């Protein structure tokens, strides 16, 4: 994956046209079939490996009629890139010249990715011979495959290219395929072949720019984060960090016309474009690796912000998403609006320059203005709570946590730039804390629990899930302090016990709904599946609150799961209880790669260092967990004040800074 391009195939490397198989560009399937035959049969693929987020290699062997013995004399190496380039090299170990017949059967439907993902592909289009390859037309677009060397035979009727390759003794020959997508200025007439006419094709906008600086391939942008590395007693952590950063690079996109405005897409296959809340969560979780992604994401979303006067003034648009069996869908736009000032305030603590912060401050102020408008006046029935998604509720506990954090970090940000509105935000947050601790806490014989939400009539709904972990995520203020939380110390301790208990902790991470709750389904998006992102939020919040045992168990659970997924974590997986010699069960509808899952794993690992910077005050503090849940750990390639930062944590939880920006002082 190297958005807006990506390729999907099974381990054989053959694109069969089944399921999601294909090469995609700008949200259209440019190639659905690419089936290779050599000497009349498909190669026997003995190894398939990802070489990076954007490249895969398939190694195969070829048997010919008349071959003697078990040892193949012809082997194949197939290198496929996300941009649609494929190099197929045949190596001969024979002592005699070999003539190798090769056929490649190609096809496409130019279907939209979203339609293919839900099992509604288009009709395969009829190709025409075009130059050194084939061309398909439909829906105002054209797919073109060109081949080098030029095939000796091209059959448009069956989409077939043929070669007779002469391999000298010990020699090799290579066929290169290049796939491209071309667009017409106008939609073709009704005579165009294939597909579903009259449907809107939603394309993913893709960057068109000059070649990127070093460390970027082709037209890919440079990585907007430091190349962090981890060395740990638990070696799974090293592979997980590398795999997650590679996945995030594959999801990286930039805004056309603004090449510096980088952000990540949500994930494949459902969110291959800008997903506002997920983009902000990813940028926030990657702040220990630098502020460039946060700045680009914030600039991108500021341009989408509602600017017209009215109830939605200052709100960032976003789609609804499933919220489980006990609540209507929640609004990702509300979540993004509340995340915006939080990410900006924390990015400043990590080293975002004041000039860039000031540029984004008006957009953050508009988000905070929307917050105050959405809650209604204090003292009225449920005034002071943020409804989600409709103006009459429900009032979700995690939405109140996002709002409370936005108010306190937003006030901190406004103070820094001399705004008089900070005091009113702190007053609102203090009132919310007081009301929340009474209205959202349900007492029971087990010690109580936070309500999942208040219904429109004020009735608390008790269903316990991983969303409650957001109550522990208070956000970073100055002087290495964290903002106060919505729960008091006793309530926080009880929530920590619930998060660490078997009803929520599956052993692979947190279930989105407790196993004892009505409506629990281990495969439910928000009703029982494990979501990596919320498990990371819980682990970081538990560590900050001093509940290191529960945090360590969640961190180790994600590492165990990552092992089973080849260190490429999906967005979610089944919430079945972990047992000896078991493996987590994949969810059939999960994004993989997923931005928030990859970023969540990065947060899990960087949180072990406990770095709390305050760059405007030129200080940084270390608060690592005393239990050292993964043993001794060294993190290099972090970024504080836009300069390299490295830290080592001993098995006793003692931290030592090994590299830092000049003038940065170690605080207490």
C-alpha positions as CSV (number, residue, x, y, z in Angstrom):
1,X,0.0,0.0,0.0
2,X,1.2,3.5,-0.9
3,X,-1.9,5.5,-1.1
4,X,-3.6,6.4,-3.4
5,X,-2.3,3.1,-4.9
6,X,-2.5,-0.4,-3.4
7,X,-2.5,-4.0,-4.4
8,X,-4.2,-7.1,-2.9
9,X,-3.4,-10.7,-3.6
10,X,-3.2,-14.1,-1.9
11,X,0.2,-15.6,-1.0
12,X,0.4,-17.1,-4.5
13,X,0.8,-13.6,-6.0
14,X,-1.8,-14.4,-8.6
15,X,-4.6,-11.8,-9.1
16,X,-7.6,-14.0,-9.8
17,X,-10.4,-11.3,-9.8
18,X,-11.9,-13.0,-6.7
19,X,-12.8,-11.0,-3.7
20,X,-10.6,-7.9,-3.2
21,X,-7.8,-9.2,-5.6
22,X,-6.4,-6.4,-7.7
23,X,-4.3,-3.3,-8.2
24,X,-6.1,-0.1,-7.3
25,X,-5.5,3.6,-8.0
26,X,-7.5,6.6,-6.9
27,X,-10.2,4.2,-5.5
28,X,-10.7,2.2,-8.8
29,X,-9.6,-1.3,-9.5
30,X,-7.2,-0.8,-12.4
31,X,-6.4,-4.5,-12.6
32,X,-8.4,-7.4,-11.2
33,X,-6.7,-10.4,-12.9
34,X,-3.0,-10.9,-13.5
35,X,-2.5,-14.7,-13.7
36,X,0.9,-16.0,-14.7
37,X,1.6,-19.3,-16.4
38,X,5.1,-20.6,-17.2
39,X,5.7,-23.8,-19.2
40,X,2.0,-24.2,-19.2
41,X,1.4,-24.1,-15.4
42,X,1.3,-21.7,-12.6
43,X,4.5,-21.4,-10.7
44,X,4.7,-23.2,-7.3
45,X,5.1,-20.3,-4.9
46,X,7.3,-21.3,-2.0
47,X,7.7,-17.9,-0.3
48,X,5.6,-14.7,-0.2
49,X,7.0,-11.8,1.8
50,X,6.2,-8.1,2.4
51,X,9.4,-6.1,1.8
52,X,7.7,-3.0,3.1
53,X,4.2,-1.5,3.2
54,X,4.4,-0.8,-0.5
55,X,6.2,-3.9,-1.9
56,X,5.8,-7.7,-1.9
57,X,8.0,-10.5,-3.3
58,X,6.9,-13.9,-4.4
59,X,9.4,-16.7,-5.0
60,X,8.3,-19.7,-7.0
61,X,9.7,-22.7,-8.9
62,X,8.7,-24.0,-12.3
63,X,8.6,-27.6,-13.5
64,X,8.8,-28.4,-17.2
65,X,7.7,-31.5,-19.0
66,X,10.7,-33.8,-19.1
67,X,12.4,-32.5,-15.9
68,X,14.1,-35.2,-14.0
69,X,14.7,-35.4,-10.2
70,X,13.2,-33.3,-7.4
71,X,15.3,-30.2,-8.0
72,X,13.7,-27.4,-10.1
73,X,16.0,-25.8,-12.6
74,X,13.9,-22.7,-13.2
75,X,12.9,-20.3,-10.4
76,X,10.8,-17.2,-10.5
77,X,11.0,-13.9,-8.5
78,X,7.9,-11.7,-8.7
79,X,8.3,-8.2,-7.3
80,X,5.0,-6.2,-7.0
81,X,4.8,-2.6,-6.0
82,X,1.7,-0.8,-4.9
83,X,2.0,1.6,-7.8
84,X,1.1,-1.2,-10.2
85,X,4.6,-2.0,-11.3
86,X,5.5,-5.7,-11.5
87,X,8.9,-7.3,-12.3
88,X,8.8,-11.0,-13.1
89,X,12.3,-12.5,-13.4
90,X,13.0,-16.1,-14.4
91,X,16.4,-17.6,-13.3
92,X,17.8,-20.7,-14.9
93,X,20.2,-23.1,-13.2
94,X,20.2,-25.4,-16.2
95,X,23.5,-26.3,-18.0
96,X,21.6,-26.0,-21.3
97,X,19.7,-23.2,-23.0
98,X,16.0,-23.2,-22.1
99,X,13.1,-21.8,-24.1
100,X,10.4,-20.9,-21.6
101,X,6.8,-20.1,-22.8
102,X,5.2,-17.5,-20.6
103,X,1.6,-16.3,-20.6
104,X,0.0,-13.6,-18.5
105,X,-3.8,-13.3,-18.5
106,X,-5.1,-9.8,-17.6
107,X,-8.5,-8.3,-16.8
108,X,-10.3,-5.6,-15.0
109,X,-13.7,-4.2,-14.2
110,X,-12.6,-0.6,-13.2
111,X,-14.9,-1.1,-10.2
112,X,-14.9,1.2,-7.2
113,X,-13.0,-0.1,-4.2
114,X,-16.0,0.4,-1.9
115,X,-18.2,-1.7,-4.2
116,X,-15.6,-4.5,-4.5
117,X,-15.2,-4.5,-0.7
118,X,-18.9,-5.2,-0.1
119,X,-18.9,-7.9,-2.8
120,X,-20.4,-5.9,-5.7
121,X,-17.7,-5.9,-8.4
122,X,-18.5,-4.7,-11.9
123,X,-18.6,-6.7,-15.1
124,X,-15.2,-7.5,-16.6
125,X,-14.5,-5.1,-19.4
126,X,-13.3,-6.1,-22.9
127,X,-9.7,-5.0,-23.6
128,X,-8.1,-3.7,-26.8
129,X,-4.5,-4.1,-27.8
130,X,-2.7,-0.9,-27.0
131,X,1.0,-0.3,-27.7
132,X,3.0,-3.0,-25.9
133,X,0.1,-4.2,-23.8
134,X,-3.7,-3.9,-23.3
135,X,-6.2,-1.1,-22.5
136,X,-9.7,-1.3,-20.9
137,X,-12.3,1.6,-21.0
138,X,-15.3,2.3,-18.9
139,X,-16.9,4.8,-16.4
140,X,-14.9,7.7,-18.0
141,X,-11.6,6.0,-17.1
142,X,-9.1,3.8,-18.9
143,X,-6.8,1.1,-17.4
144,X,-3.6,0.5,-19.4
145,X,-1.0,-2.2,-18.9
146,X,2.2,-2.0,-20.8
147,X,4.9,-4.7,-21.0
148,X,8.6,-4.8,-21.5
149,X,9.8,-6.6,-23.6
150,X,6.9,-6.3,-26.0
151,X,5.0,-9.6,-26.1
152,X,5.3,-11.8,-29.2
153,X,1.5,-12.3,-29.1
154,X,-1.3,-10.2,-27.7
155,X,-4.9,-11.6,-27.7
156,X,-7.5,-8.9,-26.9
157,X,-10.3,-11.4,-26.9
158,X,-8.9,-13.2,-23.9
159,X,-6.7,-10.5,-22.3
160,X,-3.6,-12.6,-23.0
161,X,0.0,-11.6,-23.4
162,X,2.5,-14.3,-24.6
163,X,6.3,-14.5,-24.7
164,X,8.9,-17.2,-25.7
165,X,11.8,-16.4,-23.4
166,X,15.3,-17.8,-24.2
167,X,17.2,-18.3,-21.0
168,X,21.0,-19.0,-21.5
169,X,22.7,-21.5,-19.1
170,X,22.7,-19.9,-15.7
171,X,21.0,-16.8,-17.1
172,X,17.8,-14.9,-16.5
173,X,15.1,-12.9,-18.3
174,X,12.7,-10.3,-16.9
175,X,9.2,-9.2,-17.9
176,X,8.1,-5.8,-16.5
177,X,4.4,-4.8,-16.3
178,X,3.3,-1.2,-15.7
179,X,-0.3,-0.4,-14.8
180,X,-1.7,3.1,-15.2
181,X,-5.1,4.8,-14.8
182,X,-6.2,7.5,-17.2
183,X,-9.3,9.7,-16.9
184,X,-11.5,11.2,-19.6
185,X,-12.6,14.8,-19.4
186,X,-16.2,13.5,-19.9
187,X,-18.1,10.4,-18.9
188,X,-18.4,8.1,-21.9
189,X,-21.7,7.5,-23.7
190,X,-24.1,4.7,-23.0
191,X,-22.1,2.6,-25.5
192,X,-19.3,2.1,-23.0
193,X,-18.8,-1.5,-22.0
194,X,-19.2,-3.1,-18.6
195,X,-19.9,-1.8,-15.1
196,X,-22.9,0.0,-13.7
197,X,-23.8,3.2,-15.5
198,X,-25.4,6.0,-13.7
199,X,-23.7,5.4,-10.3
200,X,-21.4,8.0,-8.8
201,X,-17.8,6.8,-8.6
202,X,-16.2,8.1,-5.4
203,X,-12.5,8.4,-6.0
204,X,-9.8,8.8,-3.4
205,X,-7.9,12.0,-4.2
206,X,-4.3,11.3,-4.7
207,X,-1.2,13.5,-4.6
208,X,0.4,14.6,-7.8
209,X,3.8,16.2,-7.0
210,X,7.5,16.2,-7.7
211,X,9.6,13.3,-6.5
212,X,9.9,13.3,-2.7
213,X,13.1,14.0,-0.8
214,X,15.4,11.1,0.3
215,X,13.8,8.1,2.1
216,X,10.8,8.4,-0.1
217,X,10.3,6.1,-3.2
218,X,8.8,7.4,-6.4
219,X,6.3,10.1,-5.8
220,X,5.8,9.1,-2.1
221,X,6.1,11.9,0.5
222,X,8.9,11.7,3.1
223,X,8.0,10.2,6.4
224,X,6.7,13.0,8.7
225,X,8.0,11.3,11.8
226,X,11.4,10.2,13.2
227,X,12.6,6.7,12.4
228,X,12.3,5.5,16.0
229,X,13.7,2.2,17.1
230,X,13.3,0.1,20.2
231,X,15.6,-2.4,21.8
232,X,13.9,-4.4,24.5
233,X,14.1,-7.5,26.6
234,X,10.9,-8.6,24.8
235,X,12.1,-8.7,21.2
236,X,8.6,-8.7,19.9
237,X,8.5,-5.0,20.6
238,X,11.2,-4.2,18.1
239,X,9.4,-6.0,15.2
240,X,6.0,-4.4,16.2
241,X,7.3,-0.8,16.1
242,X,9.0,-1.3,12.8
243,X,5.9,-3.0,11.3
244,X,3.5,-0.3,12.6
245,X,5.6,2.6,11.2
246,X,5.8,0.8,7.9
247,X,2.0,0.4,7.8
248,X,1.5,4.0,8.6
249,X,3.8,5.1,5.8
250,X,1.7,3.0,3.4
251,X,-1.4,5.0,4.6
252,X,0.3,8.4,4.3
253,X,-1.4,10.9,2.0
254,X,-0.9,14.5,1.1
255,X,-3.4,17.2,0.1
256,X,-3.3,18.0,-3.7
257,X,-1.8,21.5,-4.1
258,X,-0.4,21.5,-0.5
259,X,2.3,18.8,-0.5
260,X,3.4,19.7,3.1
261,X,0.0,18.9,4.5
262,X,0.4,15.2,5.2
263,X,-2.1,13.0,7.0
264,X,-2.9,9.3,7.2
265,X,-5.9,7.5,5.7
266,X,-8.0,5.4,8.1
267,X,-7.2,2.0,6.7
268,X,-7.8,-0.6,4.0
269,X,-10.3,-1.4,2.6
270,X,-13.1,0.8,4.2
271,X,-11.3,4.1,4.9
272,X,-8.7,4.7,2.2
273,X,-9.3,8.5,2.4
274,X,-9.3,11.1,5.1
275,X,-11.1,9.9,8.3
276,X,-11.0,13.0,10.6
277,X,-11.1,11.4,14.0
278,X,-8.7,8.6,13.1
279,X,-6.3,11.0,11.5
280,X,-6.2,13.1,14.6
281,X,-5.8,10.1,16.9
282,X,-2.9,8.8,14.8
283,X,-1.2,12.2,14.8
284,X,-1.6,12.5,18.6
285,X,-0.3,9.0,19.3
286,X,2.8,9.7,17.1
287,X,3.7,13.0,18.8
288,X,6.7,11.3,20.5
289,X,8.1,10.9,17.0
290,X,7.7,14.5,16.0
291,X,5.0,17.1,15.3
292,X,5.1,17.3,11.5
293,X,2.2,14.8,11.0
294,X,0.1,16.6,13.6
295,X,0.7,20.0,11.9
296,X,-0.2,18.6,8.5
297,X,-3.3,16.8,9.8
298,X,-4.5,19.9,11.7
299,X,-4.0,22.2,8.6
300,X,-5.9,19.7,6.5
301,X,-8.9,19.5,8.9
302,X,-8.9,23.2,9.5
303,X,-9.8,23.7,5.8
304,X,-12.9,21.4,6.3
305,X,-14.2,23.2,9.4
306,X,-17.7,24.7,9.2
307,X,-17.4,28.4,8.7
308,X,-21.0,29.5,8.2
309,X,-22.7,31.0,11.3
310,X,-25.1,28.7,13.1
311,X,-25.2,25.8,15.5
312,X,-22.5,23.9,13.5
313,X,-20.0,26.8,13.4
314,X,-16.6,25.5,14.2
315,X,-17.5,21.9,13.9
316,X,-15.4,19.5,11.8
317,X,-17.5,17.3,9.5
318,X,-17.3,13.5,9.9
319,X,-19.5,10.5,9.2
320,X,-21.5,8.5,11.7
321,X,-20.2,5.1,12.9
322,X,-21.6,2.1,14.6
323,X,-21.8,2.3,18.4
324,X,-23.0,-1.1,19.3
325,X,-26.4,-2.5,20.2
326,X,-27.2,-0.1,23.0
327,X,-26.8,3.3,21.3
328,X,-27.4,5.0,18.0
329,X,-24.4,5.7,15.8
330,X,-21.9,8.2,17.2
331,X,-20.5,11.1,15.2
332,X,-16.8,11.1,14.3
333,X,-17.1,14.8,13.4
334,X,-17.9,15.6,17.0
335,X,-14.9,13.5,18.2
336,X,-12.6,15.2,15.7
337,X,-13.8,18.7,16.7
338,X,-13.0,17.9,20.4
339,X,-9.7,16.3,19.4
340,X,-8.5,19.3,17.4
341,X,-7.6,21.7,20.3
342,X,-6.2,18.7,22.3
343,X,-3.8,17.7,19.5
344,X,-2.7,21.3,18.9
345,X,-2.0,21.9,22.6
346,X,-0.1,18.7,23.1
347,X,1.9,19.2,19.8
348,X,3.0,22.6,21.3
349,X,4.3,20.7,24.4
350,X,6.3,18.3,22.2
351,X,7.8,21.2,20.2
352,X,5.5,22.5,17.5
353,X,6.8,26.0,16.8
354,X,4.8,29.0,18.1
355,X,4.5,30.4,14.6
356,X,2.7,27.2,13.4
357,X,0.6,27.0,16.6
358,X,-0.6,30.6,16.1
359,X,-1.5,29.8,12.6
360,X,-3.8,27.0,13.8
361,X,-5.1,28.7,16.9
362,X,-8.1,30.3,15.2
363,X,-9.4,26.9,14.1
364,X,-8.9,25.6,17.6
365,X,-10.8,28.5,19.1
366,X,-13.7,27.8,16.7
367,X,-13.7,24.2,17.9
368,X,-13.9,25.4,21.5
369,X,-16.6,27.9,20.6
370,X,-18.6,25.0,19.1
371,X,-18.1,23.0,22.3
372,X,-19.6,25.8,24.5
373,X,-22.5,26.2,22.1
374,X,-23.3,22.5,21.9
375,X,-23.5,22.0,25.6
376,X,-26.2,24.5,26.4
377,X,-26.2,26.8,29.4
378,X,-25.0,25.6,32.8
379,X,-27.7,24.9,35.3
380,X,-30.3,23.7,32.8
381,X,-31.3,20.0,32.5
382,X,-28.2,18.2,31.2
383,X,-26.7,21.6,30.3
384,X,-22.9,21.3,30.3
385,X,-23.0,17.8,28.7
386,X,-22.1,17.3,25.0
387,X,-24.8,15.4,23.1
388,X,-23.7,12.9,20.4
389,X,-24.9,12.7,17.7
390,X,-28.2,14.7,18.0
391,X,-28.8,17.8,20.0
392,X,-31.1,15.8,22.3
393,X,-28.5,13.1,23.1
394,X,-27.5,10.6,24.0
395,X,-24.7,11.9,26.2
396,X,-21.8,9.4,26.0
397,X,-19.2,9.1,28.7
398,X,-16.3,9.1,26.2
399,X,-17.7,12.2,24.5
400,X,-17.7,14.0,27.9
401,X,-14.1,12.9,28.4
402,X,-13.1,14.3,25.0
403,X,-14.9,17.6,25.8
404,X,-13.4,17.9,29.3
405,X,-9.9,17.3,27.9
406,X,-10.4,19.8,25.1
407,X,-11.6,22.5,27.5
408,X,-8.6,22.1,29.9
409,X,-5.9,21.8,27.2
410,X,-7.6,24.4,25.1
411,X,-7.6,26.8,28.1
412,X,-3.9,26.0,28.6
413,X,-3.3,26.9,24.9
414,X,-5.3,30.1,25.1
415,X,-3.4,31.2,28.2
416,X,-0.1,30.8,26.3
417,X,-1.3,33.3,23.6
418,X,-3.0,35.8,25.9
419,X,-6.6,35.0,25.2
420,X,-9.1,36.0,28.0
421,X,-11.4,33.0,27.3
422,X,-9.4,30.5,29.2
423,X,-11.0,31.1,32.6
424,X,-14.5,30.4,31.3
425,X,-13.3,27.1,29.8
426,X,-11.8,26.0,33.1
427,X,-15.0,27.0,35.0
428,X,-17.0,24.9,32.5
429,X,-14.7,21.9,33.0
430,X,-14.8,22.2,36.8
431,X,-18.6,22.2,36.7
432,X,-18.6,19.2,34.3
433,X,-16.3,17.2,36.7
434,X,-18.6,17.9,39.6
435,X,-21.8,16.9,37.7
436,X,-20.2,13.9,35.9
437,X,-19.0,12.2,39.1
438,X,-22.6,12.1,40.4
439,X,-24.6,11.7,37.2
440,X,-22.4,9.2,35.4
441,X,-21.4,6.9,38.3
442,X,-23.6,3.9,39.0
443,X,-23.2,2.4,42.5
444,X,-23.5,-1.4,42.8
445,X,-22.3,-4.1,45.2
446,X,-19.2,-4.7,43.2
447,X,-17.9,-1.1,43.8
448,X,-19.7,0.8,41.0
449,X,-19.0,1.6,37.4
450,X,-19.3,4.6,35.0
451,X,-22.4,4.7,32.9
452,X,-21.8,4.2,29.2
453,X,-24.2,7.1,28.5
454,X,-27.1,9.1,29.7
455,X,-30.2,8.7,27.6
456,X,-32.1,11.8,26.4
457,X,-34.3,11.6,29.4
458,X,-31.3,11.5,31.8
459,X,-31.5,7.7,32.5
460,X,-28.0,6.2,32.9
461,X,-27.2,3.1,30.8
462,X,-24.8,0.8,32.7
463,X,-23.2,-1.2,29.9
464,X,-19.5,-1.5,30.4
465,X,-17.0,-1.4,27.5
466,X,-13.6,-0.2,26.5
467,X,-14.9,3.2,25.7
468,X,-14.7,3.9,29.4
469,X,-10.9,3.9,29.1
470,X,-11.2,7.4,27.6
471,X,-12.1,8.6,31.1
472,X,-8.4,8.0,32.0
473,X,-7.0,10.0,29.1
474,X,-6.7,13.5,30.5
475,X,-4.0,15.0,28.3
476,X,-0.7,16.7,28.9
477,X,-0.4,20.2,30.4
478,X,2.7,22.2,31.2
479,X,5.4,21.3,33.8
480,X,5.0,17.5,33.1
481,X,1.5,17.5,34.7
482,X,-1.6,15.9,33.4
483,X,-5.0,17.5,33.3
484,X,-7.4,16.4,36.1
485,X,-9.8,13.6,35.1
486,X,-13.6,13.4,35.2
487,X,-13.4,10.7,37.9
488,X,-12.1,11.0,41.5
489,X,-9.3,8.8,42.8
490,X,-11.7,6.1,44.2
491,X,-13.7,6.0,41.0
492,X,-10.5,5.8,38.9
493,X,-9.2,2.9,41.0
494,X,-12.5,1.0,40.6
495,X,-12.4,1.6,36.8
496,X,-8.8,0.3,36.7
497,X,-10.0,-2.9,38.4
498,X,-12.8,-3.3,35.9
499,X,-10.5,-2.7,32.9
500,X,-8.1,-5.3,34.4
501,X,-10.8,-7.9,35.1
502,X,-11.6,-10.9,32.9
503,X,-14.9,-9.4,31.7
504,X,-13.1,-6.7,29.7
505,X,-9.4,-7.9,29.4
506,X,-9.5,-10.8,26.9
507,X,-5.8,-11.5,27.3
508,X,-5.3,-10.1,23.8
509,X,-6.6,-6.6,24.7
510,X,-9.8,-4.9,25.8
511,X,-13.2,-6.0,24.6
512,X,-15.3,-3.2,23.3
513,X,-18.2,-4.6,25.4
514,X,-17.8,-6.7,28.6
515,X,-18.3,-10.4,28.2
516,X,-21.1,-10.4,30.8
517,X,-23.1,-7.5,29.2
518,X,-26.3,-8.1,27.3
519,X,-25.6,-7.9,23.5
520,X,-22.0,-9.2,23.9
521,X,-20.7,-10.6,20.6
522,X,-16.9,-11.4,20.3
523,X,-17.1,-10.2,16.7
524,X,-19.1,-7.1,17.4
525,X,-17.5,-3.8,16.1
526,X,-18.5,-2.1,19.4
527,X,-20.0,-5.0,21.2
528,X,-17.2,-7.3,22.1
529,X,-14.3,-7.2,19.6
530,X,-10.9,-6.1,20.8
531,X,-10.0,-2.6,19.4
532,X,-6.2,-2.0,19.6
533,X,-6.6,1.8,19.7
534,X,-8.8,1.8,22.8
535,X,-6.6,-0.8,24.5
536,X,-3.6,1.6,23.9
537,X,-5.6,4.5,25.4
538,X,-6.4,2.4,28.4
539,X,-2.8,1.2,29.0
540,X,-1.5,4.8,28.7
541,X,-4.2,6.2,31.0
542,X,-3.7,3.4,33.6
543,X,0.0,4.0,33.6
544,X,-0.4,7.7,34.2
545,X,-2.9,7.1,37.0
546,X,-0.5,4.7,38.7
547,X,-2.3,1.4,37.9
548,X,0.8,-0.2,36.3
549,X,-0.2,-3.8,36.8
550,X,-3.3,-3.5,34.7
551,X,-1.5,-1.4,32.1
552,X,1.3,-3.9,31.8
553,X,-1.1,-6.8,31.3
554,X,-2.8,-4.9,28.4
555,X,0.5,-4.0,26.8
556,X,1.7,-7.6,26.9
557,X,-1.7,-8.8,25.6
558,X,-1.3,-6.6,22.5
559,X,2.2,-7.9,21.9
560,X,1.0,-11.5,22.1
561,X,-1.7,-10.7,19.5
562,X,0.7,-8.8,17.3
563,X,2.9,-12.0,17.1
564,X,-0.1,-13.9,15.6
565,X,-0.7,-11.1,13.0
566,X,2.9,-10.9,11.8
567,X,3.3,-7.6,13.6
568,X,0.7,-5.9,11.4
569,X,-2.2,-5.3,13.7
570,X,-5.7,-5.1,12.4
571,X,-8.2,-2.5,13.5
572,X,-9.9,-5.1,15.7
573,X,-10.1,-8.9,16.2
574,X,-12.5,-11.2,18.0
575,X,-12.8,-10.7,21.8
576,X,-12.6,-14.4,22.7
577,X,-10.7,-15.2,25.9
578,X,-7.0,-16.0,25.4
579,X,-6.0,-19.6,26.4
580,X,-2.8,-21.5,26.2
581,X,-1.5,-22.2,22.7
582,X,-4.4,-20.2,21.2
583,X,-4.3,-17.3,18.7
584,X,-6.6,-14.3,18.3
585,X,-9.3,-14.8,15.7
586,X,-9.3,-12.2,12.8
587,X,-12.4,-10.1,12.3
588,X,-13.6,-10.4,8.7
589,X,-14.5,-6.7,8.4
590,X,-11.5,-5.2,10.1
591,X,-9.2,-2.7,8.4
592,X,-5.7,-4.0,8.0
593,X,-3.5,-2.0,7.9
594,X,-5.3,0.4,10.2
595,X,-3.9,3.8,11.2
596,X,-5.3,3.8,14.7
597,X,-4.2,0.3,15.4
598,X,-0.7,0.9,14.2
599,X,-0.5,4.3,16.0
600,X,-1.9,2.6,19.1
601,X,0.9,0.1,19.2
602,X,3.4,2.9,18.8
603,X,1.8,4.7,21.8
604,X,1.9,1.5,23.9
605,X,5.7,1.2,23.3
606,X,6.6,4.9,23.6
607,X,4.5,5.2,26.8
608,X,6.9,2.8,28.5
609,X,9.4,5.6,28.5
610,X,7.0,8.0,30.3
611,X,8.3,11.1,28.4
612,X,6.5,14.3,29.4
613,X,7.9,17.3,27.6
614,X,7.2,21.0,28.0
615,X,9.2,22.5,25.2
616,X,8.0,26.1,25.7
617,X,9.4,25.8,29.3
618,X,12.5,24.0,27.9
619,X,12.0,21.0,30.2
620,X,11.3,17.3,29.9
621,X,10.4,14.8,32.6
622,X,10.6,11.0,32.6
623,X,7.8,9.1,34.4
624,X,8.3,5.4,33.3
625,X,6.2,2.7,35.0
626,X,8.1,1.3,37.9
627,X,7.1,-2.3,37.0
628,X,9.0,-2.2,33.6
629,X,6.4,-4.5,32.0
630,X,8.6,-5.5,29.1
631,X,11.9,-5.4,31.0
632,X,14.7,-3.1,30.1
633,X,14.0,-0.9,27.1
634,X,15.9,1.6,25.0
635,X,14.0,4.0,22.7
636,X,16.0,5.9,20.1
637,X,14.9,8.2,17.3
638,X,12.2,9.9,19.4
639,X,11.7,13.7,18.9
640,X,11.4,16.4,21.4
641,X,11.7,20.1,20.3
642,X,12.1,18.7,16.8
643,X,15.5,17.2,17.8
644,X,16.5,13.6,18.4
645,X,15.7,12.2,21.8
646,X,16.7,8.9,23.2
647,X,16.0,7.3,26.6
648,X,16.9,4.0,28.4
649,X,14.7,2.4,31.0
650,X,16.1,-0.2,33.3
651,X,14.4,-3.4,34.5
652,X,13.8,-1.5,37.8
653,X,11.9,1.3,36.0
654,X,14.7,3.8,36.3
655,X,15.0,6.2,33.3
656,X,18.0,7.9,31.8
657,X,18.1,10.4,28.9
658,X,20.8,9.5,26.4
659,X,20.2,12.2,23.8
660,X,18.2,15.5,23.8
661,X,18.1,18.9,22.2
662,X,20.6,21.5,23.5
663,X,19.1,23.6,26.3
664,X,16.4,21.1,27.2
665,X,16.5,20.5,31.0
666,X,15.4,17.3,32.8
667,X,12.5,18.2,35.1
668,X,11.2,16.3,38.1
